[in-house]
Amino acid sequence: MTDRPVILLAAHGERGGAANNARLAGLVGQVGAALPDADVGSILVNVEGVMERTLRACGTRPVLCLPLLFSDGYFYEQRLKPAFAAPAHVLAPPLAMWRSFAPFLADNLALRTISHAADPRVVLVAHGSKRSGRSAACARQVAALMQARYGLIEVGFLEEAPLARDMIAATEPPWSAVGLFLGEGMHGGEDFDVLVSTAPTAPVSAFTAGELPGLGGLIVAEARDRLRS
């Protein structure tokens, strides 16, 4: 059996909208082209048991799983972590907790608002959860790290208080919105787009993490660092 390393990009998977997970497929292609000495693929963590089946198929090959998730909550702890028992199978922290991620978001935000005399107010939109506090905690951690490079970042959620729609409605212009979403389906496309399009005033800038063209390069850099370690 080959000893070529396997890199797995783990994502939640789309619901509604762009249900074909096109962005995830595009990232797999970018990472695979940049790292020709590895086999790059993806898994959807909303499919129960998929991680275990994938690791069994990899056998003794080195595996690096990069979770493109925005918290270390249920899907990370229950769907990914239990499968990683073999020494050659490595599970990285979720995307939101990489050292490079918050500066990456802040720098992209700064580039999009550079023409303004004053930094716009920023609402960081995250999913949130009624069952666990990890989604909110990780989003607030990202916001705190972004502030070191940009300025005051407030966090609003789709499914817990403070709700993003209320925060955006109360935010005075100029303002911007950044979404902690990978795909362009139900949350990263529909929910985020509705929040922005129905706001009392139009934002200076509004984007999700998944639509940023440099995301593939960020993932490649993380993979290289971890493969070397």
Secondary structure, DSSP 8 states (H G I E B T S, - for coil): -----EEEEEE----SSSTT-HHHHHHHHHHHHH-TTSEEEEEETTSTTHHHHHHHHHTTS-EEEEE--S-SSHIIIIIIGGG--STTEEE---GGGSTTHHHHHHHHHHHHSTTSSS--EEEEEE---SS-SHHHHHHHHHHHHHHTTS--EEEEESSSSSBHHHHHHH--SSEEEEE--SSSSIIIIIIHHHHHHTSSS--SEEEEGGG-TTHHHHHHHHHHHHHH-
